Amino acid sequence: MQGTLKGLRDNWLRLYTGNVAAWAPLNAVIYGLVPLESRVLAFASFTLAYTVVLSVWLEDVGRGETLGE
């Protein structure tokens, strides 16, 4: 539990800013350009890709590495 809280404290800002940077533009694109009947597929596709990126990032953090550094 302590390791989880420390990890959250150490990485929260980076996760939050990455989340906002990824989802805010995506929402603008999806709601502005994607037809209504395709929005669920668009969100699901991006969510899958985003989950893969977060999983890779978590694996790197678990090994003491960070992405982009």
ZALOVO-28476 format. One record per atom (N, C-alpha, C): atom name; residue in one letter; x negated, y negated, z. Coordinates in pm, whole numbers, plus 32768, in hexadecimal, padded with zeros to 4 digits. Example, Ala and Ser with C-alpha at 12.3 -4.5 7.8 and 13.67 -1.06 7.14 Angstrom:
% ZALOVO-28476
  atom  type    px    py    pz
     N     a  7AD9  8239  830C
    CA     a  7B32  81C2  830C
     C     a  7AD8  814A  830C
     N     s  7AFB  80E1  82C4
    CA     s  7AA9  806A  82CA
     C     s  7AF6  7FFD  8313
% end
This chain:
% ZALOVO-28476
  atom  type    px    py    pz
     N     m  7FAE  8077  8000
    CA     m  8000  8000  8000
     C     m  7FAA  7F82  8000
     N     q  7F3F  7F82  804F
    CA     q  7EE7  7F0C  8054
     C     q  7EA5  7EF3  7FCD
     N     g  7E7C  7F5E  7F8B
    CA     g  7E3E  7F50  7F08
     C     g  7E9F  7F16  7EA2
     N     t  7F1D  7F3C  7EAD
    CA     t  7F83  7F08  7E52
     C     t  7F98  7E73  7E68
     N     l  7FA2  7E4A  7EE4
    CA     l  7FB5  7DBC  7F02
     C     l  7F3C  7D69  7ED7
     N     k  7EC4  7D9D  7EEE
    CA     k  7E4D  7D56  7EC4
     C     k  7E48  7D4A  7E2C
     N     g  7E69  7DB7  7DE7
    CA     g  7E6C  7DB4  7D55
     C     g  7ED2  7D51  7D20
     N     l  7F44  7D4B  7D61
    CA     l  7FAB  7CEC  7D39
     C     l  7F7C  7C5D  7D4F
     N     r  7F41  7C43  7DC2
    CA     r  7F0E  7BBC  7DDE
     C     r  7EA0  7B95  7D7C
     N     d  7E49  7BF3  7D5B
    CA     d  7DD8  7BD5  7D02
     C     d  7E03  7BC1  7C71
     N     n  7E6D  7C04  7C47
    CA     n  7E90  7C05  7BB9
     C     n  7F15  7BC2  7B98
     N     w  7F5E  7B90  7BFC
    CA     w  7FE4  7B5C  7BE4
     C     w  7FE5  7AEA  7B80
     N     l  7F93  7A87  7B93
    CA     l  7F94  7A14  7B3A
     C     l  7F75  7A3C  7AAA
     N     r  7F14  7A92  7A9A
    CA     r  7EF1  7AC0  7A13
     C     r  7F64  7B0E  79D3
     N     l  7FA4  7B64  7A1F
    CA     l  8017  7BAE  79EB
     C     l  808A  7B50  79C9
     N     y  80A6  7AF1  7A22
    CA     y  8115  7A95  7A0C
     C     y  80FF  7A3E  7990
     N     t  8089  7A04  7984
    CA     t  806F  79AE  7910
     C     t  806F  7A00  788E
     N     g  803B  7A7A  7893
    CA     g  803E  7AD0  781E
     C     g  80CD  7AF5  77F8
     N     n  811F  7B0F  785D
    CA     n  81AB  7B31  7845
     C     n  81F5  7ABB  7805
     N     v  81E4  7A44  783C
    CA     v  8226  79CE  7805
     C     v  81F2  79B1  7778
     N     a  8170  79BD  7764
    CA     a  8136  79A4  76E0
     C     a  8166  7A08  7678
     N     a  8185  7A81  76A2
    CA     a  81B3  7AE7  7644
     C     a  8249  7ADB  7629
     N     w  8298  7ACA  7693
    CA     w  8329  7AD1  7683
     C     w  836B  7A4F  7658
     N     a  8338  79DD  7681
    CA     a  8378  795E  765B
     C     a  837B  794A  75C3
     N     p  8309  7957  757E
    CA     p  830F  7949  74EC
     C     p  8362  79B8  74AA
     N     l  8359  7A31  74E2
    CA     l  83A6  7A9E  74A8
     C     l  843B  7A83  74B0
     N     n  846A  7A51  7522
    CA     n  84F8  7A30  752F
     C     n  8521  79C7  74C9
     N     a  84CE  7963  74B5
    CA     a  84ED  78FB  7451
     C     a  84F8  7938  73C6
     N     v  849B  7990  73A5
    CA     v  849E  79CF  7320
     C     v  8517  7A2B  7311
     N     i  852D  7A7F  7374
    CA     i  859B  7ADF  7369
     C     i  8621  7A98  7363
     N     y  8639  7A38  73BC
    CA     y  86BA  79F5  73BB
     C     y  86C8  7994  7346
     N     g  8659  7965  7311
    CA     g  8660  7907  72A2
     C     g  865F  7947  7218
     N     l  861B  79B9  720A
    CA     l  8606  79F1  7184
     C     l  8641  7A7C  716D
     N     v  8648  7ACC  71D5
    CA     v  8674  7B57  71C4
     C     v  870D  7B5B  71C4
     N     p  8748  7B9E  7161
    CA     p  87DA  7BA9  715E
     C     p  880F  7BF0  71DB
     N     l  8887  7BCB  7201
    CA     l  88C4  7BFE  727C
     C     l  88C1  7C96  7284
     N     e  88DF  7CDA  7217
    CA     e  88E6  7D6D  721B
     C     e  885C  7DAF  7227
     N     s  87F1  7D64  7218
    CA     s  8769  7D9D  7222
     C     s  871F  7D72  72A1
     N     r  875D  7D22  72F5
    CA     r  8718  7CEE  736B
     C     r  86F3  7D59  73D0
     N     v  874B  7DB9  73E6
    CA     v  872C  7E23  7447
     C     v  86B1  7E70  7418
     N     l  86AB  7E92  739A
    CA     l  8637  7ED9  7364
     C     l  85B9  7E83  736F
     N     a  85C3  7E03  7354
    CA     a  854F  7DAB  735E
     C     a  851C  7DA4  73ED
     N     f  8578  7D91  744D
    CA     f  854F  7D8D  74D9
     C     f  8514  7E12  7507
     N     a  8552  7E80  74DE
    CA     a  851F  7F04  7505
     C     a  8495  7F1E  74CC
     N     s  847F  7EF6  7451
    CA     s  83FC  7F09  7412
     C     s  8391  7EB8  7458
     N     f  83AF  7E3A  7475
    CA     f  834E  7DE7  74BA
     C     f  8336  7E1A  7547
     N     t  839F  7E45  758C
    CA     t  838F  7E7A  7613
     C     t  8334  7EF4  7614
     N     l  8343  7F4B  75B2
    CA     l  82EB  7FC0  75A8
     C     l  825A  7F95  7594
     N     a  8243  7F3A  7538
    CA     a  81BA  7F0B  751F
     C     a  8181  7EC6  759A
     N     y  81D2  7E75  75DC
    CA     y  81A5  7E2D  7653
     C     y  8184  7E8E  76C4
     N     t  81D3  7EF7  76D2
    CA     t  81B9  7F5C  7739
     C     t  8135  7FA4  771D
     N     v  8119  7FC0  76A1
    CA     v  8099  7FFF  767D
     C     v  8025  7FA3  76A2
     N     v  8031  7F24  7682
    CA     v  7FC8  7EC3  76A3
     C     v  7FB3  7EBD  773A
     N     l  801F  7EB5  7787
    CA     l  8013  7EB1  7819
     C     l  7FD6  7F32  7850
     N     s  7FF9  7FA2  7815
    CA     s  7FC0  8022  7843
     C     s  7F2A  8028  782B
     N     v  7EFF  7FFB  77B8
    CA     v  7E6F  7FF7  7799
     C     v  7E2A  7F97  77F8
     N     w  7E67  7F23  7810
    CA     w  7E2D  7EC1  786C
     C     w  7E21  7EFC  78F8
     N     l  7E89  7F40  7927
    CA     l  7E85  7F7D  79AC
     C     l  7E19  7FE8  79B5
     N     e  7E09  8034  794C
    CA     e  7D9F  809A  794B
     C     e  7D16  8059  7955
     N     d  7D01  7FEA  790D
    CA     d  7C81  7FA3  7913
     C     d  7C6A  7F65  799C
     N     v  7CD3  7F2D  79D8
    CA     v  7CC6  7EF2  7A5D
     C     v  7CA7  7F5F  7AC3
     N     g  7CE3  7FD4  7AB3
    CA     g  7CC9  8044  7B0D
     C     g  7C39  8074  7B08
     N     r  7BF7  805F  7A96
    CA     r  7B6A  8083  7A88
     C     r  7B0D  8010  7AA9
     N     g  7B48  7FA0  7AD2
    CA     g  7AF6  7F2C  7AF5
     C     g  7AD2  7ED4  7A80
     N     e  7B11  7EE9  7A0E
    CA     e  7AF8  7E98  7998
     C     e  7B6E  7E39  7984
     N     t  7B5E  7DD5  7931
    CA     t  7BCC  7D7F  790C
     C     t  7BCB  7D6A  7876
     N     l  7C40  7D5B  783D
    CA     l  7C49  7D44  77AD
     C     l  7C19  7CBA  778B
     N     g  7BD4  7CAD  771E
    CA     g  7BA9  7C2B  76EE
     C     g  7B31  7BF2  7735
     N     e  7AF2  7C3D  778A
    CA     e  7A7B  7C09  77CF
     C     e  7A06  7C65  77BB
% end
